[in-house]
Amino acid sequence: MTSREDKLKKKMSRDKHYIITLGCCVLFAIGCAFWVFHENNKHEFRHDYRTIAEYGYLRVIAEENEMSFQAGDTGSVKGLQALMIEEFAKAHGLEVRFVQERDLSTAIDMLLDNKVDLLAWHIPVYDYMKSTISYSIPVFTSRQMLIQRNKDRSYPDGFIRNQLDLAHREIYVQKGSIFKQRLLNLSKEIGDSISIVEIPNTTPEILFHWVDDSTIDYSVCDEFVARVLQKKYPGVDIKTAVSFTQNYSWGLNPGATDLLDSINSWLEIYLESKE
């Protein structure tokens, strides 16, 4: 073998290794790009208003309480938000298919995974959630209230009117609810700890009942829901606020821009007519 042939073979070998290495790098880069694209678009919404109109139904996940949604005995629905959504659907020639859920985290996952179209929940408009879901225009305003027994039914020093007195108290809330975050913020505001106990698979009424029968001492509930429940449990006090007045809205998948526009346009007219 001549020196020239030897050099040529070595060069071809180097070129082969270079091409293989380059090919692996390209494939790796394509794989990374695909993974990033998949992660960024795994919640891409494919069921916007046009598709909803074609299918003829709107999928709604709702919190089980007196203000959001309750199923009637004859297949009818109760709850202010549920009735509003039915009016929206009727105005747009749609059927509503409700799904009940007690855990907000689960409900948001279903919304982002395109299993439902609309989240009808008592959720305040929080900045930290705007990167996860889209909000409709405010549907109503409300506050979060401390649920406790009336003063004549509380143990000594157990009745609370000042938020500072919540330090070191044990407060029970629904697992996955927005109440935990509010209490964490309140703990920072008062400069002391609050013990938060999350109860899975429960409802505001169950926690209301537990407070009333002294199973627990404190819970937190939306003011509108609390007003309805207090009629059933008059021995429970709901006058101590743990938040300021906040806007409450419906939640949508960030990709459902047409549905958001349709809902907002309808809400503007509907809410103005109710003033």
C-alpha positions as a LaTeX table, in Angstrom:
\begin{tabular}{lrrr}
\hline
Residue & $x$ (\AA) & $y$ (\AA) & $z$ (\AA) \\
\hline
Met1 & 0.00 & 0.00 & 0.00 \\
Thr2 & 1.44 & 3.34 & $-1.04$ \\
Ser3 & 1.78 & 6.26 & 1.32 \\
Arg4 & $-0.81$ & 8.18 & $-0.70$ \\
Glu5 & $-3.39$ & 5.34 & $-0.43$ \\
Asp6 & $-2.74$ & 5.07 & 3.29 \\
Lys7 & $-3.32$ & 8.78 & 3.79 \\
Leu8 & $-6.48$ & 8.61 & 1.67 \\
Lys9 & $-7.93$ & 5.77 & 3.76 \\
Lys10 & $-7.13$ & 7.59 & 6.99 \\
Lys11 & $-8.82$ & 10.71 & 5.64 \\
Met12 & $-11.89$ & 8.70 & 4.59 \\
Ser13 & $-12.01$ & 7.12 & 8.05 \\
Arg14 & $-11.83$ & 10.52 & 9.71 \\
Asp15 & $-14.53$ & 11.86 & 7.39 \\
Lys16 & $-16.73$ & 8.87 & 8.20 \\
His17 & $-16.38$ & 9.43 & 11.94 \\
Tyr18 & $-17.06$ & 13.13 & 11.43 \\
Ile19 & $-20.22$ & 12.43 & 9.43 \\
Ile20 & $-21.45$ & 9.92 & 12.04 \\
Thr21 & $-20.72$ & 12.34 & 14.88 \\
Leu22 & $-22.39$ & 15.19 & 13.01 \\
Gly23 & $-25.41$ & 13.01 & 12.30 \\
Cys24 & $-25.72$ & 12.06 & 15.97 \\
Cys25 & $-25.51$ & 15.71 & 16.97 \\
Val26 & $-28.20$ & 16.65 & 14.45 \\
Leu27 & $-30.48$ & 13.85 & 15.66 \\
Phe28 & $-29.88$ & 14.88 & 19.26 \\
Ala29 & $-30.69$ & 18.50 & 18.44 \\
Ile30 & $-33.87$ & 17.47 & 16.62 \\
Gly31 & $-34.86$ & 15.30 & 19.59 \\
Cys32 & $-34.29$ & 18.17 & 22.01 \\
Ala33 & $-36.25$ & 20.56 & 19.81 \\
Phe34 & $-39.13$ & 18.07 & 19.58 \\
Trp35 & $-39.14$ & 17.60 & 23.36 \\
Val36 & $-39.19$ & 21.36 & 23.97 \\
Phe37 & $-41.98$ & 21.77 & 21.41 \\
His38 & $-43.94$ & 18.97 & 23.03 \\
Glu39 & $-43.51$ & 20.42 & 26.52 \\
Asn40 & $-44.49$ & 23.90 & 25.40 \\
Asn41 & $-47.52$ & 22.66 & 23.52 \\
Lys42 & $-48.74$ & 19.67 & 25.52 \\
His43 & $-51.65$ & 21.79 & 26.74 \\
Glu44 & $-52.40$ & 23.22 & 23.31 \\
Phe45 & $-56.15$ & 23.60 & 23.06 \\
Arg46 & $-57.81$ & 21.76 & 20.19 \\
His47 & $-61.38$ & 22.32 & 21.34 \\
Asp48 & $-61.94$ & 26.04 & 20.87 \\
Tyr49 & $-65.31$ & 27.65 & 20.19 \\
Arg50 & $-65.59$ & 26.49 & 16.56 \\
Thr51 & $-65.12$ & 22.85 & 17.53 \\
Ile52 & $-67.46$ & 23.24 & 20.50 \\
Ala53 & $-70.13$ & 24.65 & 18.17 \\
Glu54 & $-69.62$ & 21.74 & 15.76 \\
Tyr55 & $-69.96$ & 19.18 & 18.55 \\
Gly56 & $-72.91$ & 21.04 & 20.03 \\
Tyr57 & $-71.91$ & 20.87 & 23.69 \\
Leu58 & $-69.80$ & 22.71 & 26.25 \\
Arg59 & $-67.87$ & 20.66 & 28.83 \\
Val60 & $-67.85$ & 22.37 & 32.21 \\
Ile61 & $-66.08$ & 21.29 & 35.37 \\
Ala62 & $-67.67$ & 22.78 & 38.47 \\
Glu63 & $-67.08$ & 22.94 & 42.18 \\
Glu64 & $-69.74$ & 21.19 & 44.23 \\
Asn65 & $-71.37$ & 23.85 & 46.39 \\
Glu66 & $-74.52$ & 25.91 & 46.65 \\
Met67 & $-73.17$ & 28.79 & 44.55 \\
Ser68 & $-71.33$ & 26.93 & 41.79 \\
Phe69 & $-73.10$ & 23.70 & 40.95 \\
Gln70 & $-75.40$ & 21.08 & 42.41 \\
Ala71 & $-77.24$ & 18.37 & 40.55 \\
Gly72 & $-80.99$ & 18.29 & 41.10 \\
Asp73 & $-83.03$ & 15.14 & 41.66 \\
Thr74 & $-84.63$ & 15.29 & 38.21 \\
Gly75 & $-81.46$ & 15.95 & 36.22 \\
Ser76 & $-81.76$ & 19.70 & 36.63 \\
Val77 & $-78.93$ & 21.81 & 38.01 \\
Lys78 & $-78.75$ & 24.34 & 40.82 \\
Gly79 & $-76.18$ & 26.96 & 41.63 \\
Leu80 & $-75.74$ & 30.51 & 40.37 \\
Gln81 & $-72.73$ & 29.79 & 38.19 \\
Ala82 & $-74.26$ & 26.66 & 36.68 \\
Leu83 & $-77.44$ & 28.55 & 35.78 \\
Met84 & $-75.40$ & 31.37 & 34.21 \\
Ile85 & $-73.47$ & 28.87 & 32.10 \\
Glu86 & $-76.71$ & 27.24 & 30.97 \\
Glu87 & $-77.96$ & 30.67 & 29.86 \\
Phe88 & $-74.73$ & 31.24 & 27.91 \\
Ala89 & $-75.08$ & 27.83 & 26.28 \\
Lys90 & $-78.73$ & 28.42 & 25.41 \\
Ala91 & $-77.85$ & 31.74 & 23.78 \\
His92 & $-75.29$ & 29.92 & 21.61 \\
Gly93 & $-77.33$ & 26.81 & 20.84 \\
Leu94 & $-75.19$ & 24.51 & 22.98 \\
Glu95 & $-75.82$ & 21.70 & 25.43 \\
Val96 & $-73.91$ & 21.80 & 28.74 \\
Arg97 & $-72.19$ & 18.72 & 30.11 \\
Phe98 & $-71.23$ & 19.26 & 33.75 \\
Val99 & $-68.50$ & 17.39 & 35.58 \\
Gln100 & $-68.35$ & 17.66 & 39.38 \\
Glu101 & $-65.00$ & 17.92 & 41.13 \\
Arg102 & $-63.90$ & 18.78 & 44.66 \\
Asp103 & $-60.18$ & 19.36 & 44.08 \\
Leu104 & $-59.18$ & 22.55 & 42.24 \\
Ser105 & $-55.78$ & 21.14 & 41.22 \\
Thr106 & $-57.47$ & 18.17 & 39.55 \\
Ala107 & $-59.96$ & 20.48 & 37.85 \\
Ile108 & $-57.18$ & 22.68 & 36.43 \\
Asp109 & $-55.30$ & 19.61 & 35.16 \\
Met110 & $-58.44$ & 18.45 & 33.35 \\
Leu111 & $-58.85$ & 21.91 & 31.83 \\
Leu112 & $-55.26$ & 21.99 & 30.58 \\
Asp113 & $-55.48$ & 18.40 & 29.30 \\
Asn114 & $-58.48$ & 19.37 & 27.14 \\
Lys115 & $-60.89$ & 17.11 & 29.02 \\
Val116 & $-63.17$ & 20.07 & 29.80 \\
Asp117 & $-63.70$ & 23.49 & 28.23 \\
Leu118 & $-64.60$ & 25.72 & 31.16 \\
Leu119 & $-63.80$ & 25.88 & 34.86 \\
Ala120 & $-66.71$ & 27.20 & 36.93 \\
Trp121 & $-65.18$ & 27.62 & 40.35 \\
His122 & $-65.05$ & 30.12 & 43.16 \\
Ile123 & $-61.52$ & 31.18 & 42.23 \\
Pro124 & $-60.22$ & 34.71 & 42.80 \\
Val125 & $-58.14$ & 36.24 & 40.03 \\
Tyr126 & $-54.59$ & 35.60 & 41.25 \\
Asp127 & $-51.55$ & 36.84 & 39.30 \\
Tyr128 & $-49.64$ & 33.63 & 39.94 \\
Met129 & $-52.38$ & 31.61 & 38.19 \\
Lys130 & $-52.49$ & 33.81 & 35.07 \\
Ser131 & $-49.50$ & 31.93 & 33.66 \\
Thr132 & $-51.47$ & 28.67 & 33.92 \\
Ile133 & $-55.06$ & 29.47 & 32.94 \\
Ser134 & $-56.95$ & 32.29 & 31.25 \\
Tyr135 & $-59.60$ & 34.17 & 33.20 \\
Ser136 & $-62.89$ & 35.49 & 31.93 \\
Ile137 & $-63.91$ & 38.99 & 32.90 \\
Pro138 & $-65.02$ & 39.04 & 36.57 \\
Val139 & $-68.30$ & 37.24 & 37.18 \\
Phe140 & $-68.71$ & 38.57 & 40.73 \\
Thr141 & $-66.71$ & 39.84 & 43.71 \\
Ser142 & $-66.42$ & 38.12 & 47.05 \\
Arg143 & $-64.22$ & 37.56 & 50.11 \\
Gln144 & $-62.89$ & 34.56 & 51.98 \\
Met145 & $-64.32$ & 34.25 & 55.47 \\
Leu146 & $-63.29$ & 32.45 & 58.64 \\
Ile147 & $-65.80$ & 29.80 & 59.66 \\
Gln148 & $-66.08$ & 29.38 & 63.45 \\
Arg149 & $-68.75$ & 28.73 & 66.06 \\
Asn150 & $-70.66$ & 31.68 & 67.48 \\
Lys151 & $-69.06$ & 33.39 & 70.46 \\
Asp152 & $-71.41$ & 31.80 & 72.98 \\
Arg153 & $-70.47$ & 28.36 & 71.61 \\
Ser154 & $-66.70$ & 28.86 & 71.45 \\
Tyr155 & $-64.20$ & 27.91 & 74.12 \\
Pro156 & $-62.46$ & 30.74 & 76.04 \\
Asp157 & $-60.25$ & 32.82 & 73.73 \\
Gly158 & $-61.44$ & 30.71 & 70.81 \\
Phe159 & $-63.61$ & 33.31 & 69.12 \\
Ile160 & $-61.69$ & 35.42 & 66.57 \\
Arg161 & $-62.38$ & 38.86 & 65.14 \\
Asn162 & $-58.80$ & 40.07 & 64.66 \\
Gln163 & $-56.73$ & 38.29 & 62.00 \\
Leu164 & $-53.66$ & 38.57 & 64.26 \\
Asp165 & $-55.34$ & 36.11 & 66.62 \\
Leu166 & $-55.15$ & 33.41 & 63.93 \\
Ala167 & $-51.50$ & 32.83 & 64.87 \\
His168 & $-50.89$ & 29.18 & 65.83 \\
Arg169 & $-54.53$ & 28.26 & 65.15 \\
Glu170 & $-55.37$ & 25.10 & 63.22 \\
Ile171 & $-57.56$ & 25.79 & 60.19 \\
Tyr172 & $-59.08$ & 23.07 & 57.99 \\
Val173 & $-59.57$ & 23.64 & 54.26 \\
Gln174 & $-60.42$ & 21.63 & 51.17 \\
Lys175 & $-57.40$ & 19.94 & 49.60 \\
Gly176 & $-56.33$ & 21.71 & 46.42 \\
Ser177 & $-58.39$ & 24.82 & 47.18 \\
Ile178 & $-57.31$ & 28.45 & 46.91 \\
Phe179 & $-57.84$ & 28.85 & 50.67 \\
Lys180 & $-54.46$ & 27.30 & 51.49 \\
Gln181 & $-52.60$ & 29.92 & 49.46 \\
Arg182 & $-54.58$ & 32.71 & 51.08 \\
Leu183 & $-53.76$ & 31.43 & 54.57 \\
Leu184 & $-50.08$ & 31.10 & 53.66 \\
Asn185 & $-50.11$ & 34.73 & 52.53 \\
Leu186 & $-51.99$ & 35.76 & 55.66 \\
Ser187 & $-49.40$ & 33.99 & 57.79 \\
Lys188 & $-46.72$ & 36.19 & 56.23 \\
Glu189 & $-48.87$ & 39.29 & 56.69 \\
Ile190 & $-49.37$ & 38.72 & 60.42 \\
Gly191 & $-45.77$ & 37.60 & 60.89 \\
Asp192 & $-46.66$ & 34.32 & 62.57 \\
Ser193 & $-47.51$ & 30.74 & 61.71 \\
Ile194 & $-50.94$ & 29.33 & 60.92 \\
Ser195 & $-51.44$ & 25.57 & 60.92 \\
Ile196 & $-53.23$ & 24.57 & 57.71 \\
Val197 & $-54.80$ & 21.13 & 57.42 \\
Glu198 & $-55.99$ & 20.04 & 53.96 \\
Ile199 & $-58.88$ & 17.59 & 53.82 \\
Pro200 & $-59.24$ & 15.62 & 50.55 \\
Asn201 & $-62.55$ & 14.87 & 48.86 \\
Thr202 & $-64.64$ & 17.25 & 50.94 \\
Thr203 & $-66.99$ & 20.18 & 50.40 \\
Pro204 & $-67.62$ & 23.53 & 52.11 \\
Glu205 & $-70.78$ & 22.12 & 53.67 \\
Ile206 & $-68.95$ & 19.17 & 55.21 \\
Leu207 & $-66.42$ & 21.52 & 56.81 \\
Phe208 & $-69.24$ & 23.82 & 57.91 \\
His209 & $-70.91$ & 20.86 & 59.61 \\
Trp210 & $-67.66$ & 19.84 & 61.31 \\
Val211 & $-67.27$ & 23.34 & 62.74 \\
Asp212 & $-70.88$ & 23.36 & 63.89 \\
Asp213 & $-70.62$ & 20.03 & 65.74 \\
Ser214 & $-67.18$ & 20.91 & 67.21 \\
Thr215 & $-65.25$ & 18.30 & 65.23 \\
Ile216 & $-62.97$ & 21.17 & 64.17 \\
Asp217 & $-62.77$ & 24.78 & 65.31 \\
Tyr218 & $-62.01$ & 26.72 & 62.12 \\
Ser219 & $-62.35$ & 26.56 & 58.36 \\
Val220 & $-62.40$ & 29.06 & 55.48 \\
Cys221 & $-65.14$ & 29.53 & 52.91 \\
Asp222 & $-66.19$ & 31.91 & 50.17 \\
Glu223 & $-68.56$ & 34.54 & 51.56 \\
Phe224 & $-71.42$ & 33.82 & 49.14 \\
Val225 & $-71.31$ & 30.10 & 49.88 \\
Ala226 & $-70.98$ & 30.81 & 53.61 \\
Arg227 & $-74.11$ & 32.99 & 53.61 \\
Val228 & $-76.14$ & 30.19 & 52.08 \\
Leu229 & $-74.77$ & 27.56 & 54.47 \\
Gln230 & $-75.25$ & 29.73 & 57.55 \\
Lys231 & $-79.01$ & 29.53 & 57.04 \\
Lys232 & $-78.66$ & 25.79 & 57.63 \\
Tyr233 & $-76.12$ & 26.21 & 60.45 \\
Pro234 & $-77.13$ & 29.35 & 62.40 \\
Gly235 & $-74.72$ & 28.49 & 65.21 \\
Val236 & $-71.76$ & 29.23 & 62.93 \\
Asp237 & $-70.18$ & 32.68 & 62.62 \\
Ile238 & $-68.99$ & 33.93 & 59.21 \\
Lys239 & $-68.21$ & 37.60 & 59.90 \\
Thr240 & $-64.39$ & 37.52 & 60.15 \\
Ala241 & $-62.77$ & 38.11 & 56.76 \\
Val242 & $-59.39$ & 36.56 & 55.96 \\
Ser243 & $-59.07$ & 38.32 & 52.59 \\
Phe244 & $-60.03$ & 41.61 & 51.00 \\
Thr245 & $-62.75$ & 41.77 & 48.34 \\
Gln246 & $-61.52$ & 40.06 & 45.16 \\
Asn247 & $-62.70$ & 39.50 & 41.60 \\
Tyr248 & $-63.88$ & 35.97 & 40.82 \\
Ser249 & $-63.86$ & 34.65 & 37.25 \\
Trp250 & $-64.28$ & 31.51 & 35.19 \\
Gly251 & $-61.17$ & 29.68 & 34.03 \\
Leu252 & $-60.30$ & 28.59 & 30.49 \\
Asn253 & $-57.47$ & 26.88 & 28.68 \\
Pro254 & $-55.04$ & 29.61 & 27.50 \\
Gly255 & $-55.42$ & 28.37 & 23.93 \\
Ala256 & $-59.20$ & 28.79 & 23.88 \\
Thr257 & $-59.09$ & 32.40 & 22.73 \\
Asp258 & $-62.28$ & 32.30 & 20.67 \\
Leu259 & $-64.25$ & 30.72 & 23.51 \\
Leu260 & $-62.87$ & 33.35 & 25.89 \\
Asp261 & $-63.98$ & 36.14 & 23.54 \\
Ser262 & $-67.46$ & 34.60 & 23.21 \\
Ile263 & $-67.86$ & 34.21 & 26.97 \\
Asn264 & $-66.59$ & 37.71 & 27.72 \\
Ser265 & $-68.89$ & 39.30 & 25.14 \\
Trp266 & $-71.88$ & 37.45 & 26.57 \\
Leu267 & $-70.92$ & 38.21 & 30.19 \\
Glu268 & $-70.64$ & 41.94 & 29.50 \\
Ile269 & $-74.24$ & 42.03 & 28.26 \\
Tyr270 & $-75.56$ & 39.59 & 30.88 \\
Leu271 & $-73.95$ & 41.28 & 33.89 \\
Glu272 & $-75.01$ & 44.73 & 32.73 \\
Ser273 & $-78.61$ & 43.52 & 32.43 \\
Lys274 & $-78.51$ & 42.32 & 36.06 \\
Glu275 & $-77.31$ & 45.62 & 37.54 \\
\hline
\end{tabular}
